[in-house]
């Protein structure tokens, strides 16, 4: 049995993972999803990583799944504790010294020009579920304060020595497939795995995502 540590994106919450947690547990595995300390103005990227490591505790083997903004956090977790594999799910990929705030320009990302949250993030999620998740996450955003974490340079000098998989979502409107393929090639030298779904694929296709996560398990 493997434990999957599921890390939510910026301005989101552990609740985003509840359907995937159910799918993974039905397949015989354990999960842990935690709320990152995004309301703490003094919290650093390392504090976010520590929140993940503490939530996982001593459960092993451990696979870390980092969604979107938490691409800046997942590798730090790998540097902090014993991790068997890292999965970047339609995630930002940092380079040494880069801040999350600077990533948007330095990565070559271009805004899709979509302002409506439903159209940008939840276009393939059932509306009632999208409403439920947005209601939950918006309540947390009232106290959101990520200024320090977003302005903090990513402090690893090299990518952690952990098997890494990138999972691209072919219907993602925030991080489009064309952008992601180039981003992953430039920064990791990898070809991403691909699956259907938008940016919030954990809500639109939880079963398919669970199957893809299981394929990322080390074989040795």
N, C-alpha and C positions, 0 to 999 in steps of 0.2 A: 504494500500500500504506500502510495506517494502522497505527500502533502503539497497542495498548491497554494502558494501565498499570492493572493489576487490583489493587485494595487490599482486603485482607481485613478482617474485623471484629475486635472486641475479643476477646482470648483465643483467637484463631484463627491461621491461618497461610496462607502462599502456596499450600500444598498444596491448599487448598480449591478453587483455580481450575484444577486440572490438566486437567479435562475440557473446560472452556470454552476453555482455551488451545489444545487440540487442535482444537476446532471452528473457532475463529477462524483458525488457521493453515491448515486445510483450505480455508477460504474465501479464502485469499490474503493474509492480514494477519499482522502480527507482534504478539507479546505480551510483556509483562514483568510478572511477579508477584514480589513481594519480601516477606520477613518484616519487619514493622515492629519497631523496637527496644523491644518491650514488656517485656523483662526488664531493661532498663537503668533503674534508679530515678532517674537524672538526666535522662532523655530527656524533652523537651518536645514539645508538638504540632508545633512547627516542626521539631524533629529528625525526627519521623515524616514530615513533608512532604519534608524534605531526602532521606530514605531513598528516597522514591518518585522524586524528581527525579533523584537520582544513578543509580538503577537504569535509568531511561529514557534517560539520557545525552542524546545529540544526535539521537536518532531522532524524526523528524517526518514527517507530522503526528501529533500525540499526542492521544489521547482518554483521559481519566481516568475510571475506574469505581470508585466508592466504595461499599462495602457496609456497612450497619448502622452500627456505632460510627464507622467511618471517614468518615461524613458530616462529622465535625469536621476531617478531614484533607484530603479531596479539594479543597475550596475553597482551602486554604492552598497546595496544589501549584499551583493555577492562578495564585496570586499570586506564586509563586516562579519559575515557568518558563513558556515559551510553550505554551499548551494550546489545542487547537482546539474541544474540547467536554468537558463534564462530565456524567457520568451518575451519578445517585444511585440506588442499587439498594436498595430497602426500607431506607432509611438515615435516621439522625438528621439534622435540619437545625438548625444552630446559629444563634444571633443574637449580635450584638456584645456581648462581655462575659460571655456565658454559659459556664459550665463544663460539661464532659460529665457530671459528677456531678449538677449541678443540673438538667440537661435533663429528666430523668425526671419531675420534679414540674412544672417550669415549662412543659413542652410539653403537659401535660394527659393524659399517658399513664397507663394503668391496667394493673396486672399481670393477666395472664390466669389466674393461680393454678395454673399447670402447672409442677411442679417437675422432672419427668422430662425429661432432655435429648432423648431420642428423640422424645417426644411433642410437645415444644415446637419443636424445631429440625429434626428429621430424620424427621418422620412420613410424608413422601412420598418419602424416599430409601431405596433398597434397603438392607436391614439389613446385609449384608456390607460395603457401601461405607460406610455410617454408622459401623460398627465400625472400619473402617480409618482413617477421618478422625478420629474421636474418639480413637483410640489415638495417632495422630500429634499432635493438638492438645493432648491432656492431658499428654503428655510435655513440651511447651513450657510449659504452664501451671505446672509445678512451680517455675519460676523467674520467674513473672510478677510484675511490679512496675510498675503503671500509676498509682500514687497521684499522682505529680506531674502527669502528663498529664491525669488526670481532674479535678484540682482547679485546672487552669490556665484562666483566662478566654480565650475565643476572641477573638483580638486584631484581626481584620479589622473595619473600621468600616462596611463595606458588602459586599454580595455581589460577587464578582469579575465583571468584564465578559466573561463567557464563556458561550456558548450552553449552557443547562442543561436536562437532561431528568430527570424523576423516574420511576422504574419501580416500580410497586406490584405486589406478588405477592398474588393474590386468596385464596390459601390460607394466608397467613402468620398464625401464631398468636401471635407476639410483637408485631408491629406490624400490627394488623388493618386491613383495607381502610377501615373506617369512620374509624378514628383517622388513618390516613395521608392520606386525602382532605382532611380538615380541617386537618391539620398542614401539608400542602403548600400549601393555599390561604392559610392564615394567614401562613406564613413566606416563601413565594416568589411567591404570587399566580398559581400555575400549576394546571392540571389534570393529574394524573399519567397516564402511560401505564399500561396494566394487562396482565398476563399471568398464566396459571395458575402455581401452585407455592407452596411454603412458604418459610420464611425462608432456607433453604439451597438456593435454586433453582438455583444453579450446579452442584449435584450431582444434583438430581432431574430437571432439564430443561436440560441444557447446550446442546443444539442450538437449542432455541427461544430461550434466552437470547442465544446468539450472534447469531441473526437479529434480535432486538430491539436489540442493541447496534449492529449495522450500520445500523439505521434511524436511529440518533442521529447518524450522520456528517453534518457540514455539507454542504450541497448547493452552496454557491458555490465 
